[in-house]
């Protein structure tokens, strides 16, 4: 068997010499041609899958529940959520109306636009959705305001308004049925705005109906379903651009101070891709600089540096081609394979180049040095490739599809990196032979790395390692897992900031849970059970859109209609022009008369502001003065006709039943197949991870099949943790068996695994010390570290076999230098990711860089220290 194996290896070496060393230009020409073909094929066929919902296998139960919900209510899938916040309900409603109208014209990129509470139904029946006490209070306020409404219907002008207010202020106390201070404050604000040249609009809706800020008033939602083009790298780019154009064209004039913010699944993924794309470019540039610097220090040769980078480029092109054929797309996790490839490819090239350089410095010819480099490093590099691929392939059997795809691509790319290291790299060295300098830098390298001190100080190193391992084991109990993928994204993006802002309020939280019910009775029963939970703020079903106490409410509305009906019909718009200074003078006198009778802070403040405004107007030319007065009238009265119209519409309410509800509302709560949506709102702020976890677990106790965004987050993380445990176990067992079969020595196998296990333990402990919890992205660090870091142990254990005693040089050998510089280039590759604003990718880069650094230290220091036990026995 050994003779057969030896003969096979000899044939391989002869083939390599004949095709790589003797015909390097032919090989390189063939590589260039195939690279061009593969690159063209990749550019034409490789796509990007940004759908994070696909990162976990759809066969698991929680994914089945999610798919069932999305199938029943597809209008909620892949949507953009616009939050419109205005200074008043009128301004907010106007902004919503304009944006909705403009977006509905963009049918080329917008599939549908849905505005909650929009339409004649809610305009007519809005009062029925008030509670009975709220409606009674509103009725009383409108009854008290009836004289104002009546007078203004006859003279809707600044003169008419100020005359009414002035007369009311100087009437007997018993005759004033309403609190005048809110209106006085609004008039003062309007005057100040005109003085400052700023837009202002008095909200008669808030003033007359006693409405405050909040959802449905000054906060409104627009739900947009975009048309996504998955042939593009950014499928949502065109619709998002159209939305931004519509919002920017809306925010003019009186709406200039209206705030419009975007979030939702589509926007989150779009901005995440922008963040990753931008961050990858920066990280790549920094990584390139640091890798170049490291390789220069290692090689001291531009030829070897150029050969290394060209080899990496060729391998990366081939790896991208494999990804195109095998998977067809990259996801937000598998896109990191390029960094993995560069890191590992650097390590392979470093070992090959440093061994070649060492042999040339010894005086060997170029051809002999290349041949001896292949024979001396080949076995170790092949074993490293197998172990690295195992660590990456270990994710394939798991349900974490996103990382499984990374495993397939990156694992295979390790073999591609090995192949290019054994072919393209030596061919380039052959055509660009390394010429050793007259003075070797060998002494400097040895001085820096310190020769064999890990062997001399083996005992204290072993004691320190044992103490640190015990401390790390203690810290393992404090390791945390962050299952909220929102925390992985760039916190400075608009979509993330808006999402977290909405989470702060129970009414607007997007992190609601949904239970599906098969019938009306089932929906009511589930809603009742959820409402009993102390963590639930409210539960909404289709039946909540049928108001309670309708008979009593309709009676109150009918009485209001009899009282106000005639005055609300044909309410005139504000009179155009004709506002005179005499109007302000008369109102100033009314304020002074009021203050002469009684000291009133609100009247005093208004009188002072009005006096300043009148003085300012006296200094202006007639045209400017008239414009200022017209602007003041518009600020105070422009919104009144719309409010009166809405009030008139609201007095036309009729009894509501399921059959009378708008169809587009019903279809969002009852599917075509008869499933009812039961939506559960949280009571606490779900920006807090523990609050979110408790809310989900409480919901799952009531209904195990409850689903929606928060459940998907938690269950996905549970599956990721399972995938991590499964992959780590597979990698550990498979690599251990492989090492045992190849090394045929339990002690050597344990010696190789020791630094790897210690590095994994210390890396897990580092997450506690650095407050970097495991998440969807960085949890793959440990299994990857196991596959990538084992290489260092293999090279060092391989070199240990050639040491005769603990006094032999160790850290100055090409193996140790290859481990050192190869690991550094890999660390730079991953460490550069830590600079990205995308928190998930950044945390993955941090952990992998820390893990590889710890693996390097353990391989160069701890492994020799523990191997010193063998030298002692030999002595």
C-alpha positions in Angstrom: 0.0 0.0 0.0 2.8 2.4 0.9 4.7 1.5 -2.3 1.5 2.2 -4.3 1.0 5.6 -2.6 4.7 6.5 -3.0 4.5 5.7 -6.7 1.4 7.8 -7.1 3.0 10.7 -5.4 6.1 10.4 -7.7 3.9 10.5 -10.7 2.1 13.6 -9.5 5.5 15.3 -8.9 6.7 14.3 -12.4 3.5 15.7 -14.0 3.9 18.9 -12.0 7.5 19.3 -13.1 6.6 18.7 -16.7 3.6 21.0 -16.9 4.2 23.7 -14.3 8.0 24.2 -14.2 8.9 23.3 -17.8 6.0 25.2 -19.5 5.0 28.0 -17.1 4.0 30.4 -19.9 1.6 27.9 -21.4 0.0 27.3 -18.0 -0.3 31.0 -17.3 -1.8 31.7 -20.8 -4.4 28.9 -20.2 -5.2 30.4 -16.8 -5.7 33.9 -18.3 -8.1 32.5 -20.9 -10.1 30.4 -18.5 -10.3 33.3 -16.0 -11.8 35.5 -18.6 -14.4 33.0 -19.6 -15.3 32.2 -15.9 -15.4 35.9 -15.1 -17.8 36.6 -17.9 -20.0 33.7 -17.0 -20.1 34.8 -13.3 -20.9 38.4 -14.2 -23.8 37.3 -16.4 -25.3 34.7 -14.0 -24.4 35.3 -10.4 -27.2 37.0 -8.5 -27.7 38.3 -4.9 -30.3 37.0 -2.6 -31.1 39.6 0.1 -34.1 37.8 1.5 -33.2 37.1 5.1 -36.3 34.9 5.6 -34.6 32.3 3.3 -31.6 32.0 5.6 -33.3 29.2 7.6 -34.7 26.1 6.1 -38.4 26.4 5.3 -39.0 22.9 6.6 -38.8 23.8 10.3 -42.2 24.4 12.1 -41.8 28.1 12.7 -41.0 28.7 9.1 -44.1 26.7 8.1 -46.2 29.0 10.4 -44.6 32.1 8.8 -45.3 30.8 5.3 -48.9 30.0 6.3 -49.4 33.6 7.5 -47.8 35.1 4.4 -49.9 32.9 2.1 -53.1 33.9 3.9 -52.2 37.6 3.9 -49.8 38.3 1.1 -50.4 42.0 1.1 -48.1 42.3 4.2 -45.1 40.6 2.5 -42.2 42.7 1.2 -43.7 46.1 1.9 -42.3 49.5 2.6 -43.7 51.3 5.6 -43.9 55.1 5.5 -44.3 57.0 8.8 -45.7 60.5 8.2 -45.5 62.9 11.1 -46.9 66.4 10.8 -47.4 69.3 13.2 -51.2 68.9 13.0 -53.7 66.3 11.9 -54.6 68.4 8.9 -51.0 68.8 7.7 -50.4 65.1 8.2 -53.5 64.1 6.3 -52.6 66.4 3.4 -49.1 65.0 3.2 -50.5 61.4 3.2 -53.0 62.3 0.5 -50.4 63.9 -1.8 -47.8 61.1 -1.4 -50.5 58.4 -1.9 -51.8 60.1 -5.1 -48.3 60.5 -6.5 -47.2 56.9 -5.8 -50.4 55.4 -7.3 -49.3 57.0 -10.5 -46.0 55.0 -10.5 -47.5 51.7 -11.4 -44.3 50.8 -13.1 -42.5 50.3 -9.8 -45.3 50.4 -7.2 -47.8 47.6 -7.0 -50.2 49.0 -4.4 -50.6 51.8 -1.9 -52.7 51.2 1.3 -53.4 54.0 3.7 -55.2 52.9 6.9 -58.3 54.9 7.9 -58.4 56.3 4.3 -61.7 56.7 2.5 -65.4 57.6 2.9 -66.1 54.8 5.3 -63.9 56.2 8.1 -64.7 59.8 7.2 -68.4 59.0 7.9 -68.1 56.6 10.8 -65.0 57.8 12.6 -67.0 59.0 15.7 -68.4 55.5 16.2 -64.8 54.3 17.0 -64.6 56.7 20.0 -65.5 55.3 23.4 -68.9 56.3 24.7 -67.4 58.7 27.3 -65.1 60.2 24.6 -68.1 60.8 22.3 -70.2 62.4 25.1 -67.3 64.8 25.9 -66.9 65.6 22.3 -70.6 66.3 21.9 -70.5 68.7 24.9 -67.5 70.6 23.4 -69.1 70.9 20.0 -72.3 72.1 21.6 -70.3 74.8 23.4 -68.5 75.8 20.2 -71.8 76.1 18.3 -71.9 79.9 18.6 -68.3 80.2 17.3 -69.1 77.9 14.4 -72.3 79.9 13.6 -70.6 83.3 13.6 -67.7 82.1 11.5 -70.0 80.5 9.0 -71.3 84.0 8.3 -67.9 85.8 8.4 -65.0 83.4 7.9 -62.2 86.0 8.0 -59.6 87.3 10.4 -61.9 90.1 11.3 -64.7 87.7 12.1 -62.5 85.4 14.2 -60.9 88.2 16.2 -64.2 89.9 16.8 -65.7 86.7 18.2 -62.7 86.1 20.5 -62.7 89.7 21.7 -66.4 89.6 22.5 -66.0 86.3 24.3 -63.1 87.6 26.4 -65.2 90.6 27.6 -68.4 88.7 28.2 -69.6 87.8 31.6 -67.7 84.8 33.1 -70.9 82.7 33.2 -71.4 83.3 29.4 -68.1 81.8 28.5 -68.8 78.1 28.0 -65.4 77.1 26.7 -61.8 77.5 27.8 -60.4 80.4 25.6 -56.7 79.8 26.6 -55.9 77.2 23.9 -57.3 79.4 21.2 -55.4 82.4 22.5 -52.2 80.4 22.6 -52.7 79.3 18.9 -53.4 82.9 17.8 -50.1 84.0 19.5 -48.2 81.2 17.8 -49.6 82.2 14.4 -48.6 85.8 14.9 -45.0 84.8 16.0 -44.7 82.5 12.9 -45.7 85.4 10.6 -43.2 87.7 12.3 -40.5 85.1 11.8 -41.5 84.4 8.2 -42.2 80.7 9.0 -45.2 78.6 7.9 -47.9 77.9 10.5 -51.4 76.3 10.4 -53.8 76.3 13.3 -55.3 72.9 13.8 -59.0 73.4 14.3 -59.4 69.6 14.4 -57.3 69.4 17.5 -58.8 72.6 19.0 -62.5 71.8 18.4 -62.4 68.0 18.8 -59.9 68.1 21.8 -57.5 65.8 19.9 -53.9 65.3 20.9 -50.9 64.2 18.9 -50.6 60.5 18.1 -51.3 57.6 15.8 -54.1 58.3 13.3 -53.8 62.1 13.9 -50.3 63.6 13.7 -48.8 60.1 12.9 -50.1 58.3 9.8 -48.9 55.2 8.0 -48.6 54.5 4.3 -48.1 50.8 3.4 -46.5 50.4 0.0 -46.0 47.2 -2.0 -43.2 47.7 -4.4 -42.4 45.8 -7.6 -39.1 44.2 -6.9 -36.7 43.4 -9.8 -34.7 40.4 -8.6 -32.6 40.5 -11.7 -30.9 43.6 -10.2 -28.3 43.5 -7.4 -30.6 46.0 -5.6 -34.1 44.7 -6.4 -35.8 47.6 -4.5 -33.7 50.4 -5.8 -36.2 51.8 -8.4 -39.3 51.7 -6.1 -37.4 53.2 -3.2 -36.1 56.0 -5.5 -39.7 56.6 -6.6 -40.8 56.8 -3.0 -38.0 59.3 -2.1 -38.9 61.4 -5.1 -42.6 61.5 -4.1 -41.8 62.5 -0.5 -39.3 65.2 -1.4 -41.7 66.8 -3.8 -44.4 66.7 -1.1 -42.3 68.4 1.6 -42.8 72.0 0.3 -44.7 75.0 1.5 -46.9 74.3 4.6 -45.7 70.7 4.6 -42.0 71.6 4.7 -41.7 70.7 8.4 -43.6 67.4 8.0 -41.3 64.4 8.7 -41.5 61.3 6.6 -39.5 58.2 7.5 -39.2 54.8 5.8 -38.7 51.3 7.2 -40.1 47.8 6.6 -38.6 44.6 5.3 -37.8 45.9 1.9 -36.0 49.1 3.1 -34.1 47.3 5.8 -32.7 44.9 3.3 -32.0 47.6 0.8 -30.1 49.8 3.2 -28.3 46.7 4.6 -27.0 45.9 1.1 -25.8 49.5 0.7 -24.1 49.3 4.0 -22.4 46.0 3.2 -21.4 47.1 -0.3 -19.9 50.3 1.0 -18.3 48.7 4.0 -16.8 45.8 1.9 -15.1 48.4 -0.3 -13.5 50.1 2.7 -12.7 46.9 4.4 -11.1 45.5 1.3 -8.9 48.5 0.8 -7.7 48.5 4.4 -7.2 44.7 4.3 -5.2 45.0 1.0 -2.9 47.6 2.6 -2.3 45.6 5.7 -1.8 42.3 3.8 0.7 44.0 1.4 2.6 45.4 4.4 2.7 42.0 6.1 3.8 40.2 3.0 6.5 42.7 2.3 7.9 42.2 5.8 7.7 38.4 5.3 9.0 38.2 1.7 11.1 41.4 1.2 10.3 40.8 -2.4 7.9 42.5 -4.8 8.0 39.5 -7.1 6.8 37.2 -4.4 4.1 39.7 -3.4 2.9 40.1 -7.0 2.9 36.3 -7.5 0.8 35.9 -4.3 -1.8 38.5 -5.3 -2.1 37.3 -8.8 -2.6 33.7 -7.6 -5.2 34.9 -5.1 -7.0 36.8 -7.9 -7.1 33.8 -10.2 -8.4 31.6 -7.3 -11.1 34.1 -6.4 -12.3 34.3 -10.0 -12.5 30.5 -10.1 -14.3 30.4 -6.7 -16.9 32.9 -7.9 -17.5 30.8 -11.0 -18.0 27.7 -8.7 -20.5 29.7 -6.6 -22.4 30.6 -9.8 -22.6 27.0 -10.9 -23.2 25.4 -7.5 -25.6 27.9 -5.9 -26.4 30.6 -8.4 -26.4 33.4 -5.9 -24.8 34.9 -2.9 -26.6 35.8 0.3 -25.7 38.3 3.0 -23.6 35.7 4.8 -22.1 33.7 1.9 -20.8 37.0 0.4 -18.1 36.8 3.1 -16.5 33.8 1.4 -14.3 36.2 -0.6 -12.7 37.3 2.7 -12.3 33.7 3.8 -10.7 32.8 0.5 -8.2 35.7 0.6 -7.3 34.9 4.2 -6.7 31.2 3.6 -5.2 31.7 0.2 -2.7 34.2 1.8 -1.8 31.5 4.3 -1.2 28.8 1.7 0.9 31.2 -0.4 2.8 32.4 2.6 3.9 28.9 3.6 4.9 28.1 0.0 6.7 31.4 -0.6 8.6 31.4 2.7 9.7 27.8 2.3 10.8 28.6 -1.3 12.7 31.7 -0.1 14.4 29.8 2.7 15.6 27.2 0.3 16.9 29.8 -2.2 18.7 31.5 0.6 20.4 28.2 1.4 21.8 28.2 -2.1 19.5 25.8 -4.0 18.7 26.5 -7.6 15.3 27.9 -8.6 14.0 24.7 -10.0 15.2 22.5 -7.2 13.9 25.0 -4.6 10.5 24.9 -6.2 10.5 21.1 -6.3 11.6 20.8 -2.6 9.1 23.4 -1.6 6.3 21.3 -3.1 7.5 18.1 -1.5 8.2 19.6 2.0 5.0 21.7 2.3 2.6 19.7 0.1 1.5 17.2 2.7 0.9 19.8 5.4 -1.0 22.1 3.0 -3.2 19.3 1.7 -4.0 18.3 5.3 -4.8 22.0 6.1 -7.1 22.2 3.1 -9.0 19.1 4.2 -9.4 20.3 7.7 -10.4 23.8 6.6 -12.9 22.4 4.2 -14.4 20.1 6.9 -14.8 23.1 9.2 -16.7 24.9 6.4 -18.7 21.9 5.1 -19.8 21.1 8.6 -22.6 23.7 8.2 -24.1 21.9 5.1 -26.3 19.4 7.1 -27.8 22.2 9.3 -31.0 24.1 8.8 -29.0 27.4 8.6 -29.2 27.6 4.8 -27.4 31.0 4.7 -24.3 29.6 6.3 -24.7 26.2 4.6 -24.3 28.0 1.3 -21.2 29.8 2.7 -19.9 26.3 3.6 -20.4 24.9 0.2 -18.7 27.9 -1.6 -15.9 28.6 0.9 -15.2 24.9 1.6 -14.7 24.2 -2.1 -12.7 27.4 -2.6 -10.1 26.0 -0.2 -9.4 23.3 -2.7 -9.3 25.9 -5.5 -6.8 28.0 -3.4 -4.7 24.9 -2.9 -4.7 24.1 -6.6 -3.7 27.6 -7.6 -1.0 27.6 -4.9 0.5 24.4 -6.4 0.2 25.6 -10.1 -0.2 29.3 -10.7 2.1 30.4 -7.9 5.1 28.2 -8.8 4.6 29.1 -12.5 4.8 32.8 -11.7 7.9 32.1 -9.5 9.5 30.3 -12.5 9.0 33.2 -14.9 9.9 35.7 -12.1 12.6 33.9 -10.1 13.4 35.2 -6.7 16.9 36.7 -6.4 18.2 36.6 -2.9 19.7 39.9 -1.6 23.4 40.1 -0.8 22.6 40.4 2.9 19.9 38.2 4.3 17.3 39.4 6.7 17.3 36.1 8.5 18.9 37.4 11.6 16.4 40.1 12.0 13.5 37.7 11.7 15.0 35.4 14.4 15.6 38.3 16.7 12.0 39.5 16.4 10.4 36.1 16.9 12.8 35.1 19.7 14.0 31.7 18.6 12.8 28.9 21.0 11.6 30.6 24.1 8.3 28.7 24.3 10.4 25.5 24.8 12.7 27.1 27.4 9.8 28.5 29.5 7.4 25.6 28.9 6.5 25.0 32.6 5.3 28.6 33.4 3.5 28.7 30.0 1.6 25.6 30.9 0.6 26.9 34.3 -0.5 30.3 32.8 -2.5 28.4 30.1 -4.2 26.2 32.7 -5.2 29.3 34.9 -6.5 31.2 31.9 -8.5 28.1 30.7 -10.2 27.8 34.1 -11.1 31.6 34.0 -12.5 31.2 30.5 -14.6 28.2 31.6 -16.1 30.4 34.3 -16.9 33.2 31.8 -18.7 30.7 29.5 -21.7 30.8 31.9 -22.1 34.5 31.0 -22.1 34.2 27.3 -25.1 36.0 25.7 -27.0 35.6 22.5 -28.7 38.5 20.7 -31.5 37.1 18.5 -32.7 40.4 17.2 -31.3 40.8 13.6 -32.2 44.6 13.7 -29.2 44.9 16.1 -26.9 43.6 13.4 -27.7 46.4 11.0 -26.1 49.8 10.8 -27.8 51.8 13.5 -27.4 55.1 11.6 -29.6 54.0 8.7 -33.0 55.6 8.4 -34.8 52.2 8.3 -33.2 51.0 11.5 -33.8 54.2 13.4 -37.4 54.4 12.3 -37.9 50.7 13.3 -36.5 51.3 16.8 -38.5 54.5 17.1 -41.8 52.6 16.3 -40.8 49.9 18.9 -41.0 52.5 21.7 -44.8 52.8 21.4 -47.3 50.0 21.9 -49.5 51.5 19.2 -46.9 51.6 16.5 -44.6 48.6 17.4 -43.9 46.5 14.3 -42.9 43.7 16.6 -46.4 42.3 17.0 -47.3 38.6 17.1 -50.0 37.0 15.0 -52.2 33.9 15.7 -54.3 32.4 13.0 -57.9 31.3 13.8 -60.0 29.0 11.7 -63.4 30.6 12.6 -65.0 33.6 14.3 -65.4 31.6 17.5 -61.8 30.5 17.4 -60.6 34.1 16.8 -62.6 35.5 19.7 -61.5 32.7 22.0 -57.8 33.2 21.2 -58.1 37.0 21.5 -59.6 36.6 25.0 -56.8 34.3 26.1 -54.1 36.7 24.8 -55.7 39.7 26.5 -55.3 38.0 29.9 -51.5 38.1 29.6 -49.9 40.9 31.6 -47.3 41.4 28.7 -50.0 42.1 26.1 -51.3 45.7 25.6 -54.2 44.8 23.3 -55.4 42.3 20.8 -57.0 43.3 17.5 -59.2 41.1 15.3 -61.6 41.9 12.5 -64.4 42.1 15.0 -62.8 45.1 16.8 -63.8 47.1 13.8 -67.4 46.7 14.8 -67.9 49.5 17.4 -69.6 48.8 20.7 -72.7 50.8 22.0 -73.6 51.8 18.5 -77.2 52.6 19.3 -76.3 55.1 22.0 -73.5 56.6 19.9 -75.7 57.1 16.9 -78.3 58.8 19.1 -75.6 61.3 20.3 -74.4 61.9 16.8 -78.0 62.5 15.6 -78.5 65.1 18.3 -75.3 66.8 17.3 -76.5 66.8 13.7 -79.7 68.6 14.7 -77.7 71.2 16.7 -75.0 71.9 14.1 -76.3 70.6 10.8 -77.4 73.9 9.2 -74.2 75.7 10.2 -71.9 73.1 8.7 -73.5 73.1 5.3 -71.7 75.1 2.6 -69.1 76.5 5.1 -67.2 79.3 3.2 -63.5 79.4 2.7 -61.5 82.3 4.3 -62.3 85.6 2.7 -59.7 86.7 0.2 -57.8 90.0 0.9 -59.3 93.0 2.6 -57.7 92.4 6.0 -57.2 95.8 7.6 -55.0 97.1 10.4 -58.2 98.2 12.1 -59.0 94.6 12.8 -55.8 94.2 14.8 -56.3 97.6 16.5 -59.8 96.6 17.6 -58.6 93.2 18.9 -55.8 94.9 20.8 -58.4 97.1 22.6 -60.4 94.1 23.5 -57.4 92.4 25.0 -56.6 95.6 27.0 -60.2 95.8 28.3 -59.9 92.2 29.4 -56.6 92.9 31.2 -58.1 96.0 32.9 -60.8 93.7 34.4 -58.6 90.7 35.3 -55.0 89.7 35.2 -54.7 86.7 32.8 -51.3 85.3 31.8 -52.6 84.0 28.4 -54.2 87.3 27.5 -51.1 89.2 28.7 -48.8 87.1 26.5 -51.0 87.5 23.4 -51.4 91.3 24.0 -47.6 91.7 24.1 -47.1 89.7 21.0 -49.9 91.5 19.1 -48.4 94.9 20.1 -45.0 93.9 18.7 -46.6 92.6 15.5 -48.6 95.8 15.0 -45.4 97.9 15.5 -43.6 95.8 12.9 -46.5 96.2 10.4 -46.4 100.0 10.8 -42.8 100.0 9.5 -43.7 97.9 6.4 -44.9 99.2 3.1 -48.6 98.7 2.3 -48.1 95.7 0.0 -45.9 93.9 2.5 -48.3 94.7 5.3 -51.2 93.4 3.4 -49.3 90.2 2.6 -48.5 89.7 6.3 -52.1 90.1 7.3 -53.3 87.7 4.6 -50.7 85.2 5.8 -51.9 85.6 9.4 -55.5 85.0 8.2 -54.5 81.9 6.3 -52.5 80.5 9.2 -55.5 80.8 11.5 -58.4 79.9 9.1 -57.2 77.8 6.2 -57.8 74.5 7.9 -61.2 75.4 9.3 -63.3 74.6 6.2 -61.8 71.1 5.9 -62.4 70.5 9.6 -66.0 71.6 9.3 -66.4 69.4 6.2 -65.0 66.4 8.1 -67.3 67.1 11.0 -70.3 67.3 8.7 -69.3 64.0 7.2 -68.9 62.5 10.6 -72.5 63.4 11.4 -73.7 61.0 8.6 -72.6 57.9 10.5 -74.7 54.7 10.2 -74.6 51.3 11.9 -71.6 49.2 11.1 -71.6 45.5 10.5 -69.1 43.0 9.1 -70.8 43.3 5.7 -70.4 47.1 5.6 -66.7 47.2 6.4 -64.5 48.2 3.5 -63.3 45.1 1.5 -59.6 46.2 1.6 -59.9 46.3 5.4 -61.6 42.9 5.7 -59.0 41.2 3.5 -56.3 42.2 5.8 -58.0 40.5 8.8 -59.8 37.6 7.1 -58.1 35.7 4.3 -59.8 34.4 1.2 -59.6 30.9 2.7 -61.4 31.9 5.8 -58.5 32.3 8.2 -58.8 35.1 10.8 -55.8 37.2 11.9 -55.4 37.8 15.7 -52.8 40.5 16.2 -51.1 40.8 19.6 -49.5 44.1 20.6 -46.8 44.3 23.3 -47.1 46.3 26.5 -43.4 46.9 27.0 -40.7 48.6 24.9 -39.3 45.7 22.7 -36.0 47.5 22.1 -35.1 45.7 25.3 -34.0 42.2 24.3 -35.3 40.6 27.5 -38.7 42.2 27.1 -38.9 40.9 23.6 -38.0 37.4 24.7 -40.6 37.3 27.5 -43.3 38.7 25.1 -42.6 35.9 22.6 -42.5 33.1 25.2 -45.7 34.3 26.8 -47.4 34.2 23.4 -46.1 30.7 22.6 -47.5 29.4 25.8 -51.0 30.5 24.8 -50.6 29.4 21.2 -47.6 27.3 20.1 -48.2 28.2 16.5 -48.2 32.0 17.0 -46.0 33.6 14.4 -44.9 36.9 12.9 -41.7 39.0 13.1 -40.6 38.6 16.7 -41.3 34.8 16.7 -39.3 34.4 13.5 -36.4 36.3 15.1 -36.3 34.1 18.2 -36.9 30.8 16.5 -34.4 31.6 13.8 -31.7 32.2 16.5 -32.6 29.0 18.2 -32.1 27.2 14.9 -28.8 29.0 14.4 -27.6 27.9 17.8 -28.5 24.4 17.0 -26.7 24.7 13.7 -23.7 26.1 15.5 -23.7 23.1 18.0 -24.2 20.7 15.2 -21.5 22.2 12.9 -19.0 22.5 15.8 -19.6 18.8 16.7 -19.3 17.6 13.1 -16.1 19.7 12.6 -14.5 18.5 15.9 -15.2 14.8 15.3 -14.4 14.8 11.5 -11.2 16.8 11.9 -10.1 14.6 14.9 -10.7 11.4 12.9 -8.9 12.8 9.9 -5.9 13.9 12.0 -5.8 10.5 13.7 -5.9 8.6 10.4 -3.2 10.7 8.8 -0.9 11.3 11.8 -1.6 7.8 13.2 -0.7 9.1 16.7 -3.1 10.1 19.4 -0.6 12.4 21.1 0.1 14.3 17.9 -3.6 14.5 17.2 -4.2 16.0 20.7 -1.2 18.3 20.3 -2.7 19.7 17.0 -6.2 20.1 18.6 -5.0 21.6 21.8 -4.3 25.2 20.6 -7.6 25.0 18.6 -9.7 24.0 21.5 -8.0 26.6 23.7 -8.5 29.4 21.1 -12.2 28.5 20.8 -12.6 28.6 24.6 -10.8 31.9 24.9 -12.7 33.4 22.0 -16.1 32.5 23.6 -14.8 34.1 26.9 -13.7 37.2 24.9 -17.4 37.8 23.8 -18.2 38.3 27.5 -15.2 40.6 28.2 -15.8 42.7 25.1 -19.6 42.7 25.4 -20.0 41.3 21.9 -22.9 38.7 22.2 -23.3 35.9 19.7 -25.7 36.8 16.9 -26.9 35.5 13.5 -23.6 36.5 11.9 -20.8 36.0 14.3 -21.9 32.7 15.8 -20.3 31.0 12.8 -16.9 32.2 14.0 -16.1 29.2 16.2 -16.8 26.4 13.7 -15.0 28.5 11.1 -12.1 29.0 13.5 -12.0 25.3 14.1 -11.6 24.7 10.4 -9.2 27.6 9.7 -7.2 27.6 12.9 -6.3 23.9 12.8 -3.8 24.6 10.0 -1.5 26.4 12.5 -1.4 23.3 14.7 -0.7 21.0 11.8 2.2 23.1 10.6 3.7 23.4 14.0 3.2 19.8 14.9 4.8 18.8 11.6 7.8 20.9 12.4 8.1 19.5 15.9 9.0 16.1 14.5 12.2 17.5 13.1 13.4 19.0 16.5 16.0 17.0 18.3 15.9 18.8 21.6 14.3 21.8 23.3 17.4 23.9 22.4 16.7 23.6 18.6 15.5 26.7 16.8 11.7 26.6 16.4 10.2 30.1 15.8 12.8 30.9 13.1 11.8 28.0 10.8 9.8 28.5 7.6 6.9 26.6 9.2 6.7 29.0 12.2 7.2 32.0 10.0 4.5 30.7 7.6 2.1 30.3 10.5 3.0 33.8 11.8 2.7 35.7 8.6 -0.1 33.6 7.1 -2.2 34.1 10.2 -1.5 37.8 10.2 -2.7 38.2 6.6 -5.9 36.2 7.6 -6.3 38.3 10.7 -6.0 41.5 8.7 -8.6 40.1 6.2 -11.2 39.5 8.9 -10.1 42.3 11.2 -10.9 44.8 8.4 -14.5 43.7 8.6 -14.6 45.0 12.2 -14.5 48.5 10.8 -17.8 48.1 8.9 -20.8 50.0 10.2 -22.9 46.8 9.6 -22.9 45.5 13.1 -23.4 41.8 12.1 -20.4 41.7 9.7 -18.4 43.8 12.1 -19.0 41.5 15.0 -18.1 38.5 12.8 -14.9 40.2 11.8 -14.1 41.0 15.5 -14.6 37.4 16.7 -12.8 35.8 13.8 -9.8 38.2 14.1 -9.6 37.6 17.9 -10.0 33.8 17.4 -7.3 33.6 14.8 -5.0 35.7 16.9 -5.6 33.5 19.9 -5.1 30.4 17.7 -1.8 31.9 16.5 -0.6 32.5 20.0 -1.6 29.1 21.1 0.1 27.4 18.1 3.4 29.3 18.5 3.5 29.4 22.2 1.2 26.9 23.9 1.7 23.9 21.6 5.5 23.9 21.8 5.2 24.3 25.6 3.1 21.2 25.9 5.1 19.3 23.4 8.2 20.0 25.6 7.0 17.1 27.7 8.1 14.8 24.9 11.6 16.3 24.8 12.0 15.7 28.5 11.2 12.0 28.1 13.7 11.8 25.2 16.4 13.3 27.4 
